[in-house]
Amino acid sequence: MQKRKLGLNGPEVSEIGYGAMGVSIAYGNSDEAEGIETIRYAFDQGVTFFDTAELYGWGENEKIVGRAVKGFRDEIVIATKFGFTHDYGVDSRPDHIREVTNNSLRYLGVEQIDIMYQHRVDPNVPIEDVAGTVKDLIAEGKIKYFGMSEAGPETIRRAHAIQPVTVLQTEYSVFEREVEVILPTLRELGIGFVPYSPLGRGFLTGEVKPAAAYAENDMRRTDPRWQPGNFEKNKAAVEQLTVLAKSKGATVSQLALAWLLAQGDDIVPIPGTRRKERLDENIAAADLKLTPEDLARIVEILPDGAAGARYAQASMIPDWK
């Protein structure tokens, strides 16, 4: 797989990474052994960028990722995150950042975290204090690079002035386009961009069903984009994308990932999956080349992204909204 550089001074990683959240939470019951096997398989296929977070099972996901990558830890980049509380509030106080960092190092079984993201901006803690704490942790060798998630241009600039921000992670896909207003700021400052949920939380795989058909522990059961009214509109859009994908000899997932890769060589999406066959499908998207006409058609189908809000929880709403 080809490589891309995250930011001017960041690490070089595979152009498609791996989001590990679904191994533990959000999409119904999971199998830890299957998750570990899939992560190892991803590395065998050339994936060198793995994303986790404290929030994903409060350390359980980090433990799984740590066990999975133990044999090749020095050949990959691991990203994790701090900043949430157990009731989905936010907490980026310096002492809490240090506590989470030490926990993550232990859970992952590593001596240094490659990228540590602030998972959500904390309105009660000056971003300068957050960046300063991360700067100290970098100096101590516990963290290598500073990342932010769902932060707005002003917040990013203020943080960057204290400790250079290597990468921003925010939801971005043909379903979610609003973040495009931030891309000029990132490129001005030399900050890389990692889109999470690049497949619209599974909607852009073509394998979807109405919200009520999902398990109680599946986030899509309450996701606004799966609710009546929005679901039908989004399903119709995906059907149109599928027609275009088939004309290219591809799946709708591959079309969606190829579209993201075409938005700039500073973009590295992190689709997640528990299945090897789906992983193969995602990786193959890197070989799909879209023409200007293809790109225009995708925007024509989804000019403003998907129908429905991104989140129901207020704490998940981004800083820049």
N, C-alpha and C positions, 0 to 999 in steps of 0.2 A: 504494500500500500504506500502511496505517496505521503510525504510529510508536509506539515504546515507549521509555521512559527507563531506562537501565541504572544503577540505584542512585540515591540522592538527589541526588548531585552529578555523575553520570556523563553520558555523551553520549546523545543521542536517535538511535535507529537504527530501521530497518525491523523490523516485528514478527517477521519470519522472516529470518534471516541465511543466510550461505553458508559451509559448511565445506569448505575446499579440500584437505584431506588426500588424498582419493581421486584427485585429479588426478595425484599423483606416486607414491603408495605404497598398499599394503595390500589393494587389490582387483584384483589382476592387472595385466596390461600396460595402459599408458595412452598417450594421444596428447596431447602438449603443446599442439599447435595447437588441438585440440578443447577442451582445458581453458581456454585463453585465450579462445576464442570463447564458451564457456559462461559464464565469469565476466563478460565484457562484456555478454552477453545478460541475465544476472541484474541487472546495474545498470540496463539499459534497462527492465526490468520492475519497478523500484522497490526492489531490494535495495541497502542501503547499509551492510551490516555483513559484513566478510569476515575469515575466521579461517584462520590458518596457524600454523606452528611451525618452529623450527630442526630438530626431530626428523624432520619430513616430508621426507626426502631430504637432510638436512644442508645446507640452504640452497637446494636446487633448487626446492622448492615456493615458498619466499619469492621467488625470482627470477621464477617464473612469475606469481605474484600481482602482483608489482611491475610487470612488463611489461604485464599485462592491465589494470591500473587506472591506468596512467600518465596517460591522458587525462582522468580524473575524480577523481584522488586527493583533492583538497580537498573533494569532495562526499560522501566515505565515511569509515567508521571501520575501521581495520585493526588486528587483534589478532594478536600472535604470542607465542612462549613460549620460556623458557629452563629449563634444569635437568636435562637428560638427558646421559648420556655415550654414546659410540658402541656400547658393549656393554650398553646399557639399564640402566646404573647411574644414580645421581643425583649431581649436583654443583651446589650453589647457593652455593659460596664467592663472596665479593664480587668477586674478580678474574675469576672465570668468568662471573658475571652481566654484568660490564662488557664482557668479550670477546664474549659472545653478542650483547649489545645493539648493539655497534659493527658486528658482522657483519650483523645483521638490518637495520640502517639501510642498509648498503651493498647487501645483496641485494635489499631492497625498493625501493631507490632513493628513499628518503624522508628528510626532515630530522627527523622526529619519529614515533615509534611511538605510536599512539593508546592501545592497551592492551597492556601487557606482563604476561603471566601467569608465575608460577612453575608449571611444568608438573606437577611432583610435589614434595611436601614432602621435604626432605633431612634425615634424622634426625641427621646429623653437623654441621649448621650451625644455630645458634640462629635461630629465625624472626625475632627482633629484628634480627639482622645482615642478613638478607635484606631485610626491610622498610626498614631504614636505607639500604642500598645503593640500592634502588629510589627511595627518597626523594631521595637525592643526585642520581640520574639525572633525576628529575623537575625538580629545581631547576636542573639543567644544560640542560633543554629537550630532552633526548633521548627522554623518555617523558612521556606525558600522564597516564595512569591506571594504577594498580596492580591487577592481577588475580591470583587464586589458582586452582588447579585441584586437585580431589580433597582439599581440606584439611578438617579437622574443626573443630568449634566452638571448642575451646580455642585451637588454632593460629591460627584466624582472628581471635579476640579479641586475642591477643598481637600479631599483625601489625598489626591495625587501630589499636592504641594508639600505634604508631610512625609508620605511614603509612596513612591511610585506604584501605581496600580498596574498590574500586569495584564489582567483580564477581567472582563465583565461577563457575567452569566445572566441571561434573561430569556424568558420564553420568546421564541421566534420561529415562525413557520408560515406556510402559505395561509394557515388559519389565523395566525396572530402577527399583525403587521405594524402595530403602533410603535414598537421599539425602533423602527427605522429612523425616527427623528433623532435618536441618540447616536447613531452610527457616525455622523460627521465629527462629533466631539471625540469619540474613541479614536478615529483615524488621525485627528489633529494631535492627540496626545500619545499616539503609538500604543494604544491598548488593544489587545486581542478580544475577540468576541466568541463566546460559547453559547449557542442556542440550546436551551433545554426544551423538552417536549417537542422535538422537531417533527414528530408525526402526530401532533395534535392529541396527545395522550391516547393514541391508538385509533382515533377516528380516521386518520389518513392511511391506515392499513387496509381499509375496505372491509374489515371484519368487525362490524358494529351492530348493535342491537339497542332498542330503547332502554332508557335508564332503569326502569323497573325490572328489567330482565337480568341485571347484574346482581352479584352477591352483596350482602349487607356491608361487607368490609371492602368494597370496591368503590373508589372515589367517583367513578363515572355514574354511580347511582344518584349522586346529588350534583354532579357537574352541570352548570347551566346550559352547556352546549348540547347536552343529551336530553334536555327536557322537551316536552311536547311543544311543537311550534318551531323551536330552534333545531331540534333533531331532524325534522323533515327537510328543512332548508339546507342544512349541512350535508345530509345524505345525498341530496340532489346534486350539490356541488361536487362531492366526491365522485359521484357517478360520471360527471362530465370530465373530471380529471382522469378517471380510469380509462375513458375512451382515448384521451390524448396519450396516456401512458402505453396503452396497447399498440397504438400506432408507432411507438418507438421501440416496441418489443420489450417493454418494461412493466413493472407493477406500479401502482399508485404510490406506494411507499418509496420506491426508488425515484420516482418523479419528484416527490416532495423533498427528498434529501438532495437530489441533484440541483434542484432549484435553490436550496440554501447554499450549497457549495458555489453556485454561480454568482452569488451576491458579493463575493470578495474572497481573496485568498487569505484573509485574516480571520475567517470564520471556520469554526470546528464544531459541528453538531455532535450531540451525545445521545443518540437513540438508545433505548434500553429494551432488552428482551430476555426471556428465560430460555428461549428455544434456539438451538443451533441453526436450524433451517432459516429462521427469521434473521439471525445474525448474518448468515451468508447473503441473504437478500439485501440487507442494509449495506453491507460492505460493497456489494456489487454496484451500488448507486454511484460510487466514485468513478466508475467507468462510463456512466451515462452522460453524454454531452448534449446539452440543450441548445437549440438555435435561438436567435432573437425572436423568431416567430413563436417558438414554443413558450418562451418566457412571457411574451405578450399575451398569449392565449391563457396562461395560468392566471395572470393578473386580471384578465377579462372575466374569467370564471369567478374569481374571488377578489374583487377590487378593494374591498375593505376588510378582508379576513372573514372569519366565521361568524355566524349568528349566535348571540349569547355572550354573557360576561365570562371572564376568565375564571373567577373564583367567587365563592359565596362568603368566605371568611374575610373580614376586614383586614386582619393582620397580613394577609397574602397580597393585598393590593400594593403595587409598586410605589416607590418613593417619587417617581416622576409623574404620576397621574394627577 
